[in-house]
């Protein structure tokens, strides 16, 4: 398994960060790779959907874990059998803010570079935007 992890701290509360993660309409605001995110049901563990990324065909994905104010995980299977797993962990801070850890795991034939670099390259900027969007939305 190939892994990558990036951590940020935001002044946004865990509720605000969770609100920006649990609302698929908000994802394109903080992840510039996503043009649109469609879910086949209410947001939560087990729901499936489709990610429409810029410059790529639509990708099916599943939310494998969703724990309010604590985090979520998604999985996307590529045609060659490689699985891309995104894991977001939220931790309360004493100052009212949130520590956000974003982990990427790749398993399968394409795990490693160059795919790993392509998938994780945008993560730091997306996490900074997530913190800023959540703080601005103030949920």
Secondary structure by P-SEA (a helix, b strand, c coil): ccbbbbbbbbcccaaaaaaaaaccccccccccccccccccccccccbbbbbbcccccbbbbbbccccccccbbbbbbccccbbbbbbbbbbbccccbbbbbbbbbbbccccccaaaaaaacaaaaaaaaaaaaaaaacc
